[in-house]
Amino acid sequence: MAAVLAGLLGSAAAQQDPNSPTSTTGLLRTSPNLTFCLDQQNPMWRFEQDLATRVAAALGRKAEFYVHRTPLPGVDTSPQPLDRTELMRLFAHRCDVYPGLVGSTTPAFDYPADEQMYATRPYLKVSYLFVSRDPKVRSLAQLPKSLPVSMERQGVPAYMMYATRRGQFTERPVNTAARLVADLRGGQARVGMVFASQLYPRVPDLAKAGLSAQPVAGLPNMSWYVIYGLRRDRPALRSQLDGALTRLISRGEVQKLLVKHGLARPGMAAAAVTDRRPQSESFKDD
């Protein structure tokens, strides 16, 4: 019975109407312009829009934008996870490229490159930061157990702290990265660990806010790549995007955009020309 049901589901998927807005197999667009999905829940969306314009220009094309998500209404509202089915529908009907996706720098964590989606070469390398308003505690090594460390409940730092340092720290969990940053800025939290791309767009001047920030040392998987995602049946476009990103990185243009947007700070930099996608553990990404 299970085999019959699986066969029926597979047959239904194969017979999707590509023109249906719910299908994940839309027809390839033929527009000369390059359409990027824009996620305004990403605090760095203005940087992403600026970079996309330059990537398209490097390919002799014009960038267009489809606003996929608008900003969240408040600091305690959690963003909905972006699942693969939603991505496939966006690629099928709305955009050629999805910027700002986060991928591991090692194959130990699944990377967004499988039988459904291509990942470009990385264009940024971003780290989790140890943020403090206490001048005597500027790193995880200096953190006394009596000083609560604020972390997003479902975030990577919390997972790694629970896995490797259980019983060695006092936690102060919050529900969202936006709340974590607001509490650090307002003094409700004295120390915390937050992704650099969540902190810097929200706190333009750390010193003025009484904060210091350095990449987290002493925990694994604290540095991540930022990549573009696109349909898996577009290998030529991925090669073109890889080439454009490599040229922009090598000419220093990605780093200049980070400076322009106030993001060229500890824990955030353009990826190196030699950086590459790590091999996925679950799929051979040729």
DACOR-V397202 format. One record per pair of residues at least 12 apart in sequence whose ideal C-beta (glycine too) atoms are under 6 Angstrom apart, sorted by the first residue. I is the first residue (numbers start at 0). J is the second residue. D is the distance in Angstrom with one decimal. If there is no record, write none. Layout:
I;J;D  I;J;D
This chain:
20;92;6.0  23;87;3.6  23;88;5.6  23;91;5.5  25;91;3.0  25;92;4.8  32;60;6.0  32;61;4.7  32;63;4.8  33;55;4.5  33;60;4.7  33;62;5.7  33;95;5.5  34;63;4.6  34;65;5.9  34;94;4.5  34;95;5.0  35;51;4.4  35;64;5.5  35;94;5.9  35;96;5.0  35;98;5.7  36;65;5.4  36;67;4.4  36;89;5.5  36;94;4.0  36;97;4.6  37;64;4.6  37;66;5.0  38;67;5.3  38;68;4.9  39;69;5.2  39;70;5.0  40;68;4.8  40;71;5.6  40;78;4.8  41;99;4.9  42;197;6.0  42;200;3.8  43;196;5.1  43;200;5.7  46;260;4.5  47;98;4.4  47;99;5.0  49;256;5.5  50;256;5.7  51;98;5.8  54;243;4.9  57;243;4.0  58;239;5.5  58;243;5.4  65;93;4.7  65;94;4.9  74;177;4.0  74;178;4.8  74;181;4.9  75;178;5.5  77;175;5.3  83;115;5.7  90;230;4.4  96;227;5.1  96;229;5.2  97;228;4.4  98;227;5.5  100;226;5.4  100;228;4.9  101;223;5.1  102;118;6.0  102;224;4.9  102;226;5.0  104;222;5.5  104;224;5.6  105;277;5.6  106;277;4.6  106;278;5.3  106;280;5.1  110;277;5.9  110;279;4.8  111;228;5.8  112;279;5.3  112;284;4.4  113;282;4.2  114;282;5.9  115;231;5.9  116;228;5.3  116;231;5.7  117;229;5.1  117;231;5.2  117;237;4.7  118;226;4.8  118;228;5.9  118;276;5.6  119;226;5.3  119;227;4.2  119;237;5.9  119;240;4.7  119;241;5.5  120;241;4.6  120;244;5.7  121;224;3.5  121;226;5.2  121;270;4.2  121;274;5.1  122;244;4.8  122;253;5.8  122;270;5.4  123;225;3.9  123;270;5.8  124;224;5.9  124;268;5.8  124;270;5.0  125;195;5.1  125;196;5.3  125;223;5.7  125;225;6.0  125;267;5.2  126;195;5.7  126;214;4.1  126;221;5.5  126;222;4.6  126;266;3.8  127;156;5.4  127;192;5.6  127;194;5.5  127;215;4.7  127;221;4.6  128;193;5.9  128;195;5.3  128;212;4.4  128;266;4.9  129;192;5.7  129;213;5.7  129;215;5.0  130;183;5.4  130;191;5.2  130;193;6.0  130;210;5.7  130;212;4.7  131;190;4.5  131;211;5.5  132;189;5.5  132;209;4.9  132;210;5.5  133;189;5.4  136;190;5.8  137;211;5.5  139;217;4.9  144;168;5.9  144;169;5.8  147;169;4.5  147;171;3.8  148;168;5.8  148;190;5.2  149;171;4.4  149;173;5.9  149;179;5.4  149;188;4.0  149;191;3.5  150;192;5.4  151;176;5.3  151;179;5.7  152;172;4.7  156;192;3.9  159;218;4.5  176;193;5.8  176;197;4.1  179;191;5.4  179;193;5.2  180;198;5.6  180;201;4.8  184;202;5.6  184;208;5.1  192;215;5.8  195;266;3.9  195;267;4.5  199;262;5.3  199;264;5.7  203;261;5.5  213;265;5.6  214;266;4.5  227;240;5.9  245;272;6.0  248;269;5.3  248;272;5.5  249;272;5.2  253;269;3.9  254;269;4.5
